[in-house]
Amino acid sequence: MAGKIRRLLMGADSSTRCGRKFISVLDVIAVTDIGKLLMFLGGTIVIVGLILVLLGRTNLPFGRLPGDIVYRGKNSVFYFPLATSILLSVVLSILLYVVGGFRR
């Protein structure tokens, strides 16, 4: 990979445009790296989805806390989970603080 980047920077494989040499992003980033990134993102989405399904079955009051705002009109419903958002923010902040402390 380093050799390919070096050749691209030296101009052996790069194209010209208006007298300047430019390098395509796909020339520098290997397709396998993009594949690994997509696999990681897909796995993360699956894990988060499973956690949400399991939390939904526990009948915890997420989304129905006392500070959540719900307005039910004749033909519409407006829902703003204010208390749930604040609680989620605090929990994630504490979790990331603890994880960041272990990484040092």
Jmol script that loads the backbone (N, CA, C; Angstrom):
load data "model"
ATOM      1  N   MET A   1       0.828  -1.195   0.000  1.00  0.00           N
ATOM      2  CA  MET A   1       0.000   0.000   0.000  1.00  0.00           C
ATOM      3  C   MET A   1       0.869   1.255   0.000  1.00  0.00           C
ATOM      4  N   ALA A   2       1.946   1.246   0.779  1.00  0.00           N
ATOM      5  CA  ALA A   2       2.808   2.423   0.851  1.00  0.00           C
ATOM      6  C   ALA A   2       3.491   2.661  -0.482  1.00  0.00           C
ATOM      7  N   GLY A   3       3.866   1.584  -1.176  1.00  0.00           N
ATOM      8  CA  GLY A   3       4.501   1.736  -2.479  1.00  0.00           C
ATOM      9  C   GLY A   3       3.556   2.345  -3.496  1.00  0.00           C
ATOM     10  N   LYS A   4       2.297   1.951  -3.436  1.00  0.00           N
ATOM     11  CA  LYS A   4       1.308   2.497  -4.371  1.00  0.00           C
ATOM     12  C   LYS A   4       1.085   3.979  -4.105  1.00  0.00           C
ATOM     13  N   ILE A   5       1.016   4.356  -2.844  1.00  0.00           N
ATOM     14  CA  ILE A   5       0.841   5.770  -2.510  1.00  0.00           C
ATOM     15  C   ILE A   5       2.059   6.561  -2.965  1.00  0.00           C
ATOM     16  N   ARG A   6       3.270   5.998  -2.760  1.00  0.00           N
ATOM     17  CA  ARG A   6       4.486   6.691  -3.174  1.00  0.00           C
ATOM     18  C   ARG A   6       4.501   6.897  -4.693  1.00  0.00           C
ATOM     19  N   ARG A   7       4.108   5.849  -5.467  1.00  0.00           N
ATOM     20  CA  ARG A   7       4.054   5.988  -6.923  1.00  0.00           C
ATOM     21  C   ARG A   7       3.031   7.032  -7.348  1.00  0.00           C
ATOM     22  N   LEU A   8       1.870   7.066  -6.642  1.00  0.00           N
ATOM     23  CA  LEU A   8       0.853   8.053  -6.978  1.00  0.00           C
ATOM     24  C   LEU A   8       1.349   9.467  -6.710  1.00  0.00           C
ATOM     25  N   LEU A   9       2.041   9.636  -5.595  1.00  0.00           N
ATOM     26  CA  LEU A   9       2.545  10.967  -5.264  1.00  0.00           C
ATOM     27  C   LEU A   9       3.660  11.395  -6.200  1.00  0.00           C
ATOM     28  N   MET A  10       4.439  10.440  -6.719  1.00  0.00           N
ATOM     29  CA  MET A  10       5.511  10.764  -7.647  1.00  0.00           C
ATOM     30  C   MET A  10       4.969  11.060  -9.042  1.00  0.00           C
ATOM     31  N   GLY A  11       3.733  10.672  -9.318  1.00  0.00           N
ATOM     32  CA  GLY A  11       3.111  11.019 -10.584  1.00  0.00           C
ATOM     33  C   GLY A  11       3.085   9.911 -11.602  1.00  0.00           C
ATOM     34  N   ALA A  12       3.489   8.700 -11.246  1.00  0.00           N
ATOM     35  CA  ALA A  12       3.515   7.625 -12.219  1.00  0.00           C
ATOM     36  C   ALA A  12       2.115   7.203 -12.642  1.00  0.00           C
ATOM     37  N   ASP A  13       1.177   7.169 -11.712  1.00  0.00           N
ATOM     38  CA  ASP A  13      -0.171   6.699 -12.020  1.00  0.00           C
ATOM     39  C   ASP A  13      -1.220   7.794 -11.950  1.00  0.00           C
ATOM     40  N   SER A  14      -0.838   9.009 -11.669  1.00  0.00           N
ATOM     41  CA  SER A  14      -1.841  10.049 -11.471  1.00  0.00           C
ATOM     42  C   SER A  14      -2.238  10.679 -12.787  1.00  0.00           C
ATOM     43  N   SER A  15      -3.412  11.247 -12.824  1.00  0.00           N
ATOM     44  CA  SER A  15      -3.917  11.924 -14.002  1.00  0.00           C
ATOM     45  C   SER A  15      -3.623  13.415 -13.891  1.00  0.00           C
ATOM     46  N   THR A  16      -3.756  14.098 -15.012  1.00  0.00           N
ATOM     47  CA  THR A  16      -3.528  15.541 -14.984  1.00  0.00           C
ATOM     48  C   THR A  16      -4.822  16.259 -15.285  1.00  0.00           C
ATOM     49  N   ARG A  17      -4.962  17.406 -14.696  1.00  0.00           N
ATOM     50  CA  ARG A  17      -6.130  18.239 -14.940  1.00  0.00           C
ATOM     51  C   ARG A  17      -5.650  19.678 -14.831  1.00  0.00           C
ATOM     52  N   CYS A  18      -5.792  20.416 -15.902  1.00  0.00           N
ATOM     53  CA  CYS A  18      -5.368  21.817 -15.955  1.00  0.00           C
ATOM     54  C   CYS A  18      -3.882  21.960 -15.579  1.00  0.00           C
ATOM     55  N   GLY A  19      -3.072  21.003 -15.991  1.00  0.00           N
ATOM     56  CA  GLY A  19      -1.651  21.098 -15.718  1.00  0.00           C
ATOM     57  C   GLY A  19      -1.254  20.656 -14.325  1.00  0.00           C
ATOM     58  N   ARG A  20      -2.191  20.372 -13.453  1.00  0.00           N
ATOM     59  CA  ARG A  20      -1.897  19.933 -12.093  1.00  0.00           C
ATOM     60  C   ARG A  20      -2.184  18.450 -11.976  1.00  0.00           C
ATOM     61  N   LYS A  21      -1.420  17.799 -11.141  1.00  0.00           N
ATOM     62  CA  LYS A  21      -1.652  16.377 -10.914  1.00  0.00           C
ATOM     63  C   LYS A  21      -2.558  16.216  -9.707  1.00  0.00           C
ATOM     64  N   PHE A  22      -3.530  15.323  -9.803  1.00  0.00           N
ATOM     65  CA  PHE A  22      -4.406  15.047  -8.669  1.00  0.00           C
ATOM     66  C   PHE A  22      -4.546  13.549  -8.510  1.00  0.00           C
ATOM     67  N   ILE A  23      -4.856  13.159  -7.313  1.00  0.00           N
ATOM     68  CA  ILE A  23      -4.966  11.749  -6.971  1.00  0.00           C
ATOM     69  C   ILE A  23      -6.398  11.469  -6.552  1.00  0.00           C
ATOM     70  N   SER A  24      -6.985  10.469  -7.122  1.00  0.00           N
ATOM     71  CA  SER A  24      -8.330  10.069  -6.756  1.00  0.00           C
ATOM     72  C   SER A  24      -8.309   9.421  -5.378  1.00  0.00           C
ATOM     73  N   VAL A  25      -9.379   9.631  -4.618  1.00  0.00           N
ATOM     74  CA  VAL A  25      -9.466   9.043  -3.280  1.00  0.00           C
ATOM     75  C   VAL A  25      -9.475   7.527  -3.373  1.00  0.00           C
ATOM     76  N   LEU A  26     -10.123   6.987  -4.393  1.00  0.00           N
ATOM     77  CA  LEU A  26     -10.190   5.538  -4.537  1.00  0.00           C
ATOM     78  C   LEU A  26      -8.842   4.944  -4.915  1.00  0.00           C
ATOM     79  N   ASP A  27      -7.939   5.735  -5.505  1.00  0.00           N
ATOM     80  CA  ASP A  27      -6.606   5.237  -5.799  1.00  0.00           C
ATOM     81  C   ASP A  27      -5.799   5.053  -4.522  1.00  0.00           C
ATOM     82  N   VAL A  28      -6.013   5.906  -3.537  1.00  0.00           N
ATOM     83  CA  VAL A  28      -5.241   5.857  -2.308  1.00  0.00           C
ATOM     84  C   VAL A  28      -5.821   4.846  -1.326  1.00  0.00           C
ATOM     85  N   ILE A  29      -7.132   4.835  -1.181  1.00  0.00           N
ATOM     86  CA  ILE A  29      -7.791   3.920  -0.250  1.00  0.00           C
ATOM     87  C   ILE A  29      -8.075   2.611  -0.978  1.00  0.00           C
ATOM     88  N   ALA A  30      -7.575   1.544  -0.446  1.00  0.00           N
ATOM     89  CA  ALA A  30      -7.785   0.240  -1.063  1.00  0.00           C
ATOM     90  C   ALA A  30      -9.248  -0.178  -0.902  1.00  0.00           C
ATOM     91  N   VAL A  31      -9.714  -0.928  -1.857  1.00  0.00           N
ATOM     92  CA  VAL A  31     -11.098  -1.391  -1.822  1.00  0.00           C
ATOM     93  C   VAL A  31     -11.318  -2.317  -0.629  1.00  0.00           C
ATOM     94  N   THR A  32     -10.295  -3.050  -0.232  1.00  0.00           N
ATOM     95  CA  THR A  32     -10.446  -3.930   0.931  1.00  0.00           C
ATOM     96  C   THR A  32     -10.647  -3.127   2.209  1.00  0.00           C
ATOM     97  N   ASP A  33     -10.023  -1.951   2.289  1.00  0.00           N
ATOM     98  CA  ASP A  33     -10.232  -1.100   3.464  1.00  0.00           C
ATOM     99  C   ASP A  33     -11.672  -0.609   3.536  1.00  0.00           C
ATOM    100  N   ILE A  34     -12.244  -0.274   2.394  1.00  0.00           N
ATOM    101  CA  ILE A  34     -13.650   0.161   2.354  1.00  0.00           C
ATOM    102  C   ILE A  34     -14.552  -1.006   2.745  1.00  0.00           C
ATOM    103  N   GLY A  35     -14.210  -2.206   2.279  1.00  0.00           N
ATOM    104  CA  GLY A  35     -14.983  -3.387   2.646  1.00  0.00           C
ATOM    105  C   GLY A  35     -14.945  -3.659   4.141  1.00  0.00           C
ATOM    106  N   LYS A  36     -13.764  -3.510   4.745  1.00  0.00           N
ATOM    107  CA  LYS A  36     -13.643  -3.709   6.189  1.00  0.00           C
ATOM    108  C   LYS A  36     -14.462  -2.666   6.948  1.00  0.00           C
ATOM    109  N   LEU A  37     -14.437  -1.424   6.477  1.00  0.00           N
ATOM    110  CA  LEU A  37     -15.218  -0.372   7.126  1.00  0.00           C
ATOM    111  C   LEU A  37     -16.713  -0.671   7.042  1.00  0.00           C
ATOM    112  N   LEU A  38     -17.179  -1.112   5.882  1.00  0.00           N
ATOM    113  CA  LEU A  38     -18.601  -1.448   5.734  1.00  0.00           C
ATOM    114  C   LEU A  38     -18.993  -2.640   6.612  1.00  0.00           C
ATOM    115  N   MET A  39     -18.110  -3.622   6.742  1.00  0.00           N
ATOM    116  CA  MET A  39     -18.389  -4.761   7.620  1.00  0.00           C
ATOM    117  C   MET A  39     -18.492  -4.311   9.075  1.00  0.00           C
ATOM    118  N   PHE A  40     -17.595  -3.430   9.501  1.00  0.00           N
ATOM    119  CA  PHE A  40     -17.619  -2.925  10.871  1.00  0.00           C
ATOM    120  C   PHE A  40     -18.900  -2.132  11.125  1.00  0.00           C
ATOM    121  N   LEU A  41     -19.262  -1.242  10.201  1.00  0.00           N
ATOM    122  CA  LEU A  41     -20.479  -0.445  10.384  1.00  0.00           C
ATOM    123  C   LEU A  41     -21.724  -1.330  10.385  1.00  0.00           C
ATOM    124  N   GLY A  42     -21.757  -2.325   9.526  1.00  0.00           N
ATOM    125  CA  GLY A  42     -22.894  -3.248   9.501  1.00  0.00           C
ATOM    126  C   GLY A  42     -23.022  -4.029  10.788  1.00  0.00           C
ATOM    127  N   GLY A  43     -21.898  -4.519  11.297  1.00  0.00           N
ATOM    128  CA  GLY A  43     -21.917  -5.245  12.571  1.00  0.00           C
ATOM    129  C   GLY A  43     -22.360  -4.362  13.724  1.00  0.00           C
ATOM    130  N   THR A  44     -21.899  -3.112  13.722  1.00  0.00           N
ATOM    131  CA  THR A  44     -22.304  -2.170  14.767  1.00  0.00           C
ATOM    132  C   THR A  44     -23.804  -1.916  14.715  1.00  0.00           C
ATOM    133  N   ILE A  45     -24.351  -1.744  13.528  1.00  0.00           N
ATOM    134  CA  ILE A  45     -25.794  -1.510  13.387  1.00  0.00           C
ATOM    135  C   ILE A  45     -26.584  -2.719  13.868  1.00  0.00           C
ATOM    136  N   VAL A  46     -26.111  -3.926  13.556  1.00  0.00           N
ATOM    137  CA  VAL A  46     -26.807  -5.144  14.007  1.00  0.00           C
ATOM    138  C   VAL A  46     -26.780  -5.240  15.529  1.00  0.00           C
ATOM    139  N   ILE A  47     -25.636  -4.966  16.145  1.00  0.00           N
ATOM    140  CA  ILE A  47     -25.535  -5.053  17.607  1.00  0.00           C
ATOM    141  C   ILE A  47     -26.435  -4.022  18.282  1.00  0.00           C
ATOM    142  N   VAL A  48     -26.431  -2.788  17.778  1.00  0.00           N
ATOM    143  CA  VAL A  48     -27.300  -1.752  18.354  1.00  0.00           C
ATOM    144  C   VAL A  48     -28.769  -2.132  18.171  1.00  0.00           C
ATOM    145  N   GLY A  49     -29.119  -2.697  17.028  1.00  0.00           N
ATOM    146  CA  GLY A  49     -30.494  -3.134  16.796  1.00  0.00           C
ATOM    147  C   GLY A  49     -30.928  -4.220  17.757  1.00  0.00           C
ATOM    148  N   LEU A  50     -30.041  -5.177  18.002  1.00  0.00           N
ATOM    149  CA  LEU A  50     -30.368  -6.246  18.961  1.00  0.00           C
ATOM    150  C   LEU A  50     -30.538  -5.703  20.372  1.00  0.00           C
ATOM    151  N   ILE A  51     -29.687  -4.765  20.749  1.00  0.00           N
ATOM    152  CA  ILE A  51     -29.820  -4.163  22.081  1.00  0.00           C
ATOM    153  C   ILE A  51     -31.155  -3.430  22.201  1.00  0.00           C
ATOM    154  N   LEU A  52     -31.549  -2.700  21.159  1.00  0.00           N
ATOM    155  CA  LEU A  52     -32.821  -1.982  21.201  1.00  0.00           C
ATOM    156  C   LEU A  52     -34.015  -2.931  21.263  1.00  0.00           C
ATOM    157  N   VAL A  53     -33.950  -4.040  20.544  1.00  0.00           N
ATOM    158  CA  VAL A  53     -35.038  -5.026  20.593  1.00  0.00           C
ATOM    159  C   VAL A  53     -35.133  -5.629  22.000  1.00  0.00           C
ATOM    160  N   LEU A  54     -33.992  -5.971  22.590  1.00  0.00           N
ATOM    161  CA  LEU A  54     -34.009  -6.548  23.939  1.00  0.00           C
ATOM    162  C   LEU A  54     -34.480  -5.538  24.977  1.00  0.00           C
ATOM    163  N   LEU A  55     -34.088  -4.262  24.834  1.00  0.00           N
ATOM    164  CA  LEU A  55     -34.575  -3.245  25.765  1.00  0.00           C
ATOM    165  C   LEU A  55     -36.075  -3.005  25.601  1.00  0.00           C
ATOM    166  N   GLY A  56     -36.584  -3.153  24.396  1.00  0.00           N
ATOM    167  CA  GLY A  56     -38.017  -2.980  24.164  1.00  0.00           C
ATOM    168  C   GLY A  56     -38.856  -4.053  24.830  1.00  0.00           C
ATOM    169  N   ARG A  57     -38.296  -5.223  24.999  1.00  0.00           N
ATOM    170  CA  ARG A  57     -39.026  -6.319  25.630  1.00  0.00           C
ATOM    171  C   ARG A  57     -38.988  -6.272  27.148  1.00  0.00           C
ATOM    172  N   THR A  58     -38.161  -5.418  27.734  1.00  0.00           N
ATOM    173  CA  THR A  58     -38.040  -5.369  29.185  1.00  0.00           C
ATOM    174  C   THR A  58     -39.083  -4.469  29.832  1.00  0.00           C
ATOM    175  N   ASN A  59     -39.853  -3.750  29.049  1.00  0.00           N
ATOM    176  CA  ASN A  59     -40.890  -2.835  29.530  1.00  0.00           C
ATOM    177  C   ASN A  59     -40.334  -1.730  30.424  1.00  0.00           C
ATOM    178  N   LEU A  60     -39.104  -1.312  30.150  1.00  0.00           N
ATOM    179  CA  LEU A  60     -38.558  -0.149  30.843  1.00  0.00           C
ATOM    180  C   LEU A  60     -39.225   1.102  30.292  1.00  0.00           C
ATOM    181  N   PRO A  61     -39.363   2.140  31.095  1.00  0.00           N
ATOM    182  CA  PRO A  61     -40.134   3.307  30.646  1.00  0.00           C
ATOM    183  C   PRO A  61     -39.362   4.280  29.740  1.00  0.00           C
ATOM    184  N   PHE A  62     -38.363   3.797  28.979  1.00  0.00           N
ATOM    185  CA  PHE A  62     -37.661   4.688  28.067  1.00  0.00           C
ATOM    186  C   PHE A  62     -38.645   5.225  27.037  1.00  0.00           C
ATOM    187  N   GLY A  63     -38.678   6.530  26.903  1.00  0.00           N
ATOM    188  CA  GLY A  63     -39.621   7.159  25.984  1.00  0.00           C
ATOM    189  C   GLY A  63     -40.941   7.510  26.639  1.00  0.00           C
ATOM    190  N   ARG A  64     -41.132   7.079  27.870  1.00  0.00           N
ATOM    191  CA  ARG A  64     -42.373   7.387  28.593  1.00  0.00           C
ATOM    192  C   ARG A  64     -42.066   7.942  29.981  1.00  0.00           C
ATOM    193  N   LEU A  65     -40.937   8.630  30.106  1.00  0.00           N
ATOM    194  CA  LEU A  65     -40.560   9.207  31.397  1.00  0.00           C
ATOM    195  C   LEU A  65     -41.400  10.443  31.694  1.00  0.00           C
ATOM    196  N   PRO A  66     -41.484  10.868  32.948  1.00  0.00           N
ATOM    197  CA  PRO A  66     -42.338  12.008  33.314  1.00  0.00           C
ATOM    198  C   PRO A  66     -41.984  13.325  32.625  1.00  0.00           C
ATOM    199  N   GLY A  67     -40.758  13.526  32.180  1.00  0.00           N
ATOM    200  CA  GLY A  67     -40.387  14.778  31.529  1.00  0.00           C
ATOM    201  C   GLY A  67     -40.572  14.784  30.024  1.00  0.00           C
ATOM    202  N   ASP A  68     -41.027  13.687  29.449  1.00  0.00           N
ATOM    203  CA  ASP A  68     -41.252  13.618  28.009  1.00  0.00           C
ATOM    204  C   ASP A  68     -42.511  14.386  27.635  1.00  0.00           C
ATOM    205  N   ILE A  69     -42.447  15.117  26.539  1.00  0.00           N
ATOM    206  CA  ILE A  69     -43.553  15.971  26.113  1.00  0.00           C
ATOM    207  C   ILE A  69     -44.355  15.250  25.037  1.00  0.00           C
ATOM    208  N   VAL A  70     -45.654  15.105  25.278  1.00  0.00           N
ATOM    209  CA  VAL A  70     -46.551  14.474  24.311  1.00  0.00           C
ATOM    210  C   VAL A  70     -47.759  15.375  24.137  1.00  0.00           C
ATOM    211  N   TYR A  71     -48.052  15.756  22.882  1.00  0.00           N
ATOM    212  CA  TYR A  71     -49.245  16.532  22.574  1.00  0.00           C
ATOM    213  C   TYR A  71     -50.071  15.737  21.581  1.00  0.00           C
ATOM    214  N   ARG A  72     -51.293  15.409  21.969  1.00  0.00           N
ATOM    215  CA  ARG A  72     -52.184  14.660  21.089  1.00  0.00           C
ATOM    216  C   ARG A  72     -53.290  15.582  20.620  1.00  0.00           C
ATOM    217  N   GLY A  73     -53.259  15.896  19.334  1.00  0.00           N
ATOM    218  CA  GLY A  73     -54.303  16.712  18.734  1.00  0.00           C
ATOM    219  C   GLY A  73     -55.383  15.825  18.143  1.00  0.00           C
ATOM    220  N   LYS A  74     -56.282  16.430  17.353  1.00  0.00           N
ATOM    221  CA  LYS A  74     -57.353  15.647  16.735  1.00  0.00           C
ATOM    222  C   LYS A  74     -56.799  14.666  15.700  1.00  0.00           C
ATOM    223  N   ASN A  75     -55.901  15.173  14.852  1.00  0.00           N
ATOM    224  CA  ASN A  75     -55.396  14.339  13.763  1.00  0.00           C
ATOM    225  C   ASN A  75     -53.884  14.142  13.804  1.00  0.00           C
ATOM    226  N   SER A  76     -53.246  14.557  14.881  1.00  0.00           N
ATOM    227  CA  SER A  76     -51.790  14.450  14.924  1.00  0.00           C
ATOM    228  C   SER A  76     -51.304  14.231  16.353  1.00  0.00           C
ATOM    229  N   VAL A  77     -50.086  13.766  16.436  1.00  0.00           N
ATOM    230  CA  VAL A  77     -49.435  13.558  17.724  1.00  0.00           C
ATOM    231  C   VAL A  77     -48.029  14.131  17.627  1.00  0.00           C
ATOM    232  N   PHE A  78     -47.663  14.981  18.591  1.00  0.00           N
ATOM    233  CA  PHE A  78     -46.312  15.511  18.671  1.00  0.00           C
ATOM    234  C   PHE A  78     -45.652  14.911  19.903  1.00  0.00           C
ATOM    235  N   TYR A  79     -44.487  14.315  19.711  1.00  0.00           N
ATOM    236  CA  TYR A  79     -43.802  13.631  20.797  1.00  0.00           C
ATOM    237  C   TYR A  79     -42.359  14.109  20.847  1.00  0.00           C
ATOM    238  N   PHE A  80     -41.922  14.600  22.001  1.00  0.00           N
ATOM    239  CA  PHE A  80     -40.539  15.039  22.197  1.00  0.00           C
ATOM    240  C   PHE A  80     -40.023  14.424  23.489  1.00  0.00           C
ATOM    241  N   PRO A  81     -39.133  13.428  23.393  1.00  0.00           N
ATOM    242  CA  PRO A  81     -38.632  12.725  24.597  1.00  0.00           C
ATOM    243  C   PRO A  81     -37.520  13.501  25.302  1.00  0.00           C
ATOM    244  N   LEU A  82     -37.866  14.575  25.964  1.00  0.00           N
ATOM    245  CA  LEU A  82     -36.881  15.445  26.606  1.00  0.00           C
ATOM    246  C   LEU A  82     -36.157  14.737  27.750  1.00  0.00           C
ATOM    247  N   ALA A  83     -36.888  14.163  28.675  1.00  0.00           N
ATOM    248  CA  ALA A  83     -36.272  13.493  29.828  1.00  0.00           C
ATOM    249  C   ALA A  83     -35.468  12.272  29.389  1.00  0.00           C
ATOM    250  N   THR A  84     -35.970  11.548  28.415  1.00  0.00           N
ATOM    251  CA  THR A  84     -35.242  10.389  27.905  1.00  0.00           C
ATOM    252  C   THR A  84     -33.933  10.825  27.256  1.00  0.00           C
ATOM    253  N   SER A  85     -33.950  11.919  26.523  1.00  0.00           N
ATOM    254  CA  SER A  85     -32.734  12.424  25.884  1.00  0.00           C
ATOM    255  C   SER A  85     -31.696  12.847  26.918  1.00  0.00           C
ATOM    256  N   ILE A  86     -32.140  13.528  27.957  1.00  0.00           N
ATOM    257  CA  ILE A  86     -31.214  13.962  29.012  1.00  0.00           C
ATOM    258  C   ILE A  86     -30.631  12.747  29.734  1.00  0.00           C
ATOM    259  N   LEU A  87     -31.460  11.772  30.061  1.00  0.00           N
ATOM    260  CA  LEU A  87     -30.991  10.563  30.738  1.00  0.00           C
ATOM    261  C   LEU A  87     -29.993   9.808  29.863  1.00  0.00           C
ATOM    262  N   LEU A  88     -30.285   9.663  28.593  1.00  0.00           N
ATOM    263  CA  LEU A  88     -29.388   8.983  27.670  1.00  0.00           C
ATOM    264  C   LEU A  88     -28.061   9.730  27.540  1.00  0.00           C
ATOM    265  N   SER A  89     -28.108  11.050  27.513  1.00  0.00           N
ATOM    266  CA  SER A  89     -26.897  11.858  27.423  1.00  0.00           C
ATOM    267  C   SER A  89     -26.019  11.679  28.656  1.00  0.00           C
ATOM    268  N   VAL A  90     -26.619  11.677  29.826  1.00  0.00           N
ATOM    269  CA  VAL A  90     -25.857  11.496  31.068  1.00  0.00           C
ATOM    270  C   VAL A  90     -25.227  10.102  31.116  1.00  0.00           C
ATOM    271  N   VAL A  91     -25.986   9.081  30.774  1.00  0.00           N
ATOM    272  CA  VAL A  91     -25.473   7.710  30.812  1.00  0.00           C
ATOM    273  C   VAL A  91     -24.326   7.537  29.823  1.00  0.00           C
ATOM    274  N   LEU A  92     -24.482   8.041  28.596  1.00  0.00           N
ATOM    275  CA  LEU A  92     -23.419   7.918  27.609  1.00  0.00           C
ATOM    276  C   LEU A  92     -22.188   8.740  27.988  1.00  0.00           C
ATOM    277  N   SER A  93     -22.383   9.903  28.601  1.00  0.00           N
ATOM    278  CA  SER A  93     -21.248  10.711  29.043  1.00  0.00           C
ATOM    279  C   SER A  93     -20.437   9.987  30.108  1.00  0.00           C
ATOM    280  N   ILE A  94     -21.128   9.387  31.068  1.00  0.00           N
ATOM    281  CA  ILE A  94     -20.439   8.636  32.122  1.00  0.00           C
ATOM    282  C   ILE A  94     -19.724   7.431  31.526  1.00  0.00           C
ATOM    283  N   LEU A  95     -20.382   6.721  30.617  1.00  0.00           N
ATOM    284  CA  LEU A  95     -19.782   5.544  29.995  1.00  0.00           C
ATOM    285  C   LEU A  95     -18.531   5.917  29.202  1.00  0.00           C
ATOM    286  N   LEU A  96     -18.589   6.969  28.410  1.00  0.00           N
ATOM    287  CA  LEU A  96     -17.432   7.382  27.626  1.00  0.00           C
ATOM    288  C   LEU A  96     -16.315   7.933  28.508  1.00  0.00           C
ATOM    289  N   TYR A  97     -16.658   8.560  29.624  1.00  0.00           N
ATOM    290  CA  TYR A  97     -15.646   9.036  30.569  1.00  0.00           C
ATOM    291  C   TYR A  97     -14.889   7.859  31.181  1.00  0.00           C
ATOM    292  N   VAL A  98     -15.622   6.820  31.558  1.00  0.00           N
ATOM    293  CA  VAL A  98     -15.004   5.641  32.165  1.00  0.00           C
ATOM    294  C   VAL A  98     -14.129   4.921  31.130  1.00  0.00           C
ATOM    295  N   VAL A  99     -14.648   4.733  29.921  1.00  0.00           N
ATOM    296  CA  VAL A  99     -13.869   4.078  28.870  1.00  0.00           C
ATOM    297  C   VAL A  99     -12.637   4.900  28.535  1.00  0.00           C
ATOM    298  N   GLY A 100     -12.759   6.212  28.475  1.00  0.00           N
ATOM    299  CA  GLY A 100     -11.612   7.075  28.202  1.00  0.00           C
ATOM    300  C   GLY A 100     -10.574   7.018  29.297  1.00  0.00           C
ATOM    301  N   GLY A 101     -10.992   6.822  30.534  1.00  0.00           N
ATOM    302  CA  GLY A 101     -10.065   6.693  31.644  1.00  0.00           C
ATOM    303  C   GLY A 101      -9.231   5.425  31.570  1.00  0.00           C
ATOM    304  N   PHE A 102      -9.815   4.339  31.060  1.00  0.00           N
ATOM    305  CA  PHE A 102      -9.086   3.093  30.921  1.00  0.00           C
ATOM    306  C   PHE A 102      -8.114   3.108  29.755  1.00  0.00           C
ATOM    307  N   ARG A 103      -8.368   3.947  28.754  1.00  0.00           N
ATOM    308  CA  ARG A 103      -7.503   3.984  27.569  1.00  0.00           C
ATOM    309  C   ARG A 103      -6.185   4.709  27.839  1.00  0.00           C
ATOM    310  N   ARG A 104      -6.084   5.491  28.895  1.00  0.00           N
ATOM    311  CA  ARG A 104      -4.864   6.257  29.167  1.00  0.00           C
ATOM    312  C   ARG A 104      -3.777   5.415  29.714  1.00  0.00           C
TER     313      ARG A 104
END
end "model"
wireframe off; spacefill off
backbone 0.3
color backbone group
